[in-house]
Amino acid sequence: MNSSTLVGALRNELSHDPATVLKHLNHVLIGAVASPGTAVKELDCAPCYATCLCARVYPDGTVTIANAGHLSPYRDGREVALMPSLPLGVIAEAEYEATTFQLNRGDRLVFLSDGVVEAQNDQGELFGFERTQQVANESARYIAQTAKHFGQTDDITVLSLYLASKAAQPSREELVYR
């Protein structure tokens, strides 16, 4: 239900600013739970929340990201530092702050769900953040398969963006060799 509510709200969102989008989605999710006479009565008594990461990637490599309690993405195998914030649906007054940075040609940006870090083997050991960082610069397929083989207990989603646009800023190495 949460996913359907959020996807519908996202389709109607006119803003391209990630922080504004998250604020809107938060209000929608809070409204879906708190509205008297909601079509789904169970939602009125059960707390509903969702983690979410909203990113906008421009053709020149500029990336703007706002976070609502989700895992930070990895840039070339290193976790991107984002402002922490509450998941959607926790409090109506939640504020979301955007972080902007520049990707260079050849940079890889990897977004993943908690199903990767929470994959658990037969001994109860989590895949964890250290292993995730070790594979974070690999392809999305490799990361997902590695976590799945470790022990999948949750859904696993991995999205890997590789910046290859001619409009993007050249990397530092490319500038040196020109």
VMD Tcl script that draws the C-alpha trace (Angstrom):
set ca {
  {0.00 0.00 0.00}
  {2.77 2.44 0.91}
  {4.53 1.88 -2.40}
  {1.36 2.43 -4.42}
  {0.54 5.58 -2.48}
  {4.06 6.97 -2.95}
  {4.31 6.08 -6.65}
  {0.96 7.76 -7.32}
  {2.04 10.86 -5.41}
  {5.37 10.94 -7.22}
  {3.65 10.88 -10.60}
  {1.72 14.01 -9.60}
  {4.71 15.87 -8.15}
  {5.77 18.88 -10.22}
  {8.95 19.79 -8.38}
  {12.36 18.61 -9.54}
  {14.04 19.45 -6.22}
  {14.70 16.21 -4.29}
  {14.12 17.79 -0.85}
  {10.78 19.23 -1.98}
  {9.75 15.90 -3.48}
  {10.49 14.08 -0.21}
  {8.56 16.67 1.80}
  {5.57 16.18 -0.51}
  {5.79 12.38 -0.30}
  {6.01 12.60 3.49}
  {2.83 14.68 3.65}
  {1.05 12.24 1.35}
  {2.06 9.23 3.45}
  {1.11 11.00 6.71}
  {-2.26 11.93 5.13}
  {-2.90 8.36 3.95}
  {-2.47 7.13 7.52}
  {-4.09 9.93 9.49}
  {-7.13 10.71 7.33}
  {-10.41 9.83 9.01}
  {-12.53 7.55 6.85}
  {-9.55 6.17 4.94}
  {-10.62 3.50 2.46}
  {-8.18 1.06 4.09}
  {-9.21 1.00 7.74}
  {-6.08 -0.93 8.84}
  {-3.92 2.06 7.85}
  {-5.59 4.24 10.49}
  {-4.28 2.10 13.33}
  {-0.94 0.92 11.93}
  {2.07 3.21 11.64}
  {3.28 3.39 8.05}
  {6.67 4.62 7.02}
  {9.08 4.20 4.14}
  {12.71 5.02 3.58}
  {13.40 6.89 0.38}
  {16.28 8.45 -1.49}
  {15.45 11.04 -4.13}
  {18.16 11.99 -6.62}
  {18.32 14.18 -9.69}
  {21.22 13.61 -12.07}
  {21.88 16.31 -14.66}
  {23.59 15.71 -18.03}
  {26.69 17.65 -16.89}
  {27.20 15.21 -13.99}
  {25.69 17.38 -11.24}
  {23.82 15.22 -8.72}
  {21.38 16.52 -6.11}
  {20.20 13.99 -3.49}
  {17.89 14.20 -0.49}
  {17.52 11.33 1.95}
  {14.56 10.11 4.02}
  {16.15 7.45 6.22}
  {17.56 5.36 3.37}
  {21.06 3.99 2.81}
  {23.46 6.46 1.22}
  {24.65 5.62 -2.28}
  {28.28 4.75 -3.05}
  {30.42 6.82 -5.39}
  {33.34 4.85 -6.82}
  {33.19 2.46 -3.87}
  {32.93 5.13 -1.15}
  {29.76 6.00 0.73}
  {28.39 9.44 -0.15}
  {27.93 11.58 2.97}
  {24.30 12.70 3.14}
  {22.40 14.56 5.82}
  {20.55 12.06 8.02}
  {16.79 12.39 8.29}
  {13.67 10.52 9.30}
  {11.88 8.09 6.98}
  {8.71 9.24 5.25}
  {5.57 8.96 7.37}
  {7.17 9.38 10.79}
  {6.35 13.04 11.53}
  {4.56 15.63 9.40}
  {7.11 18.37 10.14}
  {10.11 16.41 8.88}
  {12.56 18.46 6.85}
  {14.77 17.03 4.14}
  {18.03 18.60 3.08}
  {19.58 18.13 -0.33}
  {23.26 17.48 -0.99}
  {24.78 18.44 -4.34}
  {28.01 17.13 -5.84}
  {29.66 16.71 -9.21}
  {30.28 13.40 -10.96}
  {33.08 13.19 -13.50}
  {33.19 11.04 -16.60}
  {33.85 7.46 -15.56}
  {32.42 7.85 -12.04}
  {30.03 5.15 -10.85}
  {27.18 5.94 -8.47}
  {25.51 2.91 -6.83}
  {22.14 3.03 -5.07}
  {21.03 -0.02 -3.10}
  {18.30 -1.25 -0.81}
  {18.81 -2.52 2.71}
  {18.35 -6.05 1.38}
  {22.03 -5.97 0.38}
  {23.51 -5.05 3.77}
  {20.93 -7.16 5.63}
  {21.52 -10.34 3.58}
  {22.16 -13.04 6.17}
  {24.03 -16.34 5.86}
  {23.10 -19.63 7.57}
  {25.14 -18.69 10.65}
  {23.11 -15.47 11.12}
  {25.96 -13.20 9.98}
  {24.92 -10.09 8.06}
  {26.51 -9.16 4.73}
  {26.98 -5.76 6.38}
  {28.39 -2.41 5.41}
  {32.03 -3.50 5.17}
  {31.30 -6.19 2.55}
  {28.92 -3.81 0.78}
  {31.67 -1.22 0.49}
  {34.07 -3.86 -0.85}
  {31.72 -4.61 -3.78}
  {30.22 -1.12 -4.17}
  {32.22 -0.28 -7.28}
  {31.11 -3.43 -9.11}
  {28.15 -3.75 -11.49}
  {24.63 -3.79 -10.09}
  {24.22 -7.42 -11.19}
  {27.42 -8.46 -9.38}
  {26.43 -6.68 -6.14}
  {22.92 -8.18 -6.15}
  {24.18 -11.69 -6.95}
  {26.89 -11.50 -4.30}
  {24.39 -10.48 -1.62}
  {21.89 -13.10 -2.82}
  {24.50 -15.87 -2.67}
  {25.51 -14.72 0.82}
  {21.92 -15.25 1.99}
  {18.90 -13.32 0.79}
  {16.28 -12.60 3.44}
  {14.81 -9.40 1.96}
  {14.30 -7.98 -1.49}
  {17.51 -6.72 -3.09}
  {17.56 -3.72 -5.38}
  {20.73 -2.24 -6.86}
  {20.98 0.59 -9.38}
  {24.36 1.51 -10.80}
  {24.89 4.70 -12.80}
  {28.04 5.10 -14.81}
  {28.64 8.62 -16.10}
  {29.72 8.49 -19.72}
  {28.15 11.70 -21.06}
  {30.27 13.96 -23.22}
  {28.58 16.88 -21.48}
  {29.96 15.75 -18.12}
  {32.98 17.29 -16.54}
  {36.21 15.48 -17.49}
  {37.93 13.63 -14.67}
  {41.08 15.07 -13.05}
  {43.20 12.47 -14.90}
  {41.71 13.50 -18.24}
  {42.58 17.13 -17.57}
  {46.19 16.23 -16.78}
  {46.65 14.29 -20.04}
  {45.05 16.83 -22.35}
}
mol new
graphics top color blue
foreach p $ca { graphics top sphere $p radius 0.5 }
foreach p [lrange $ca 0 end-1] q [lrange $ca 1 end] { graphics top cylinder $p $q radius 0.2 }
display resetview
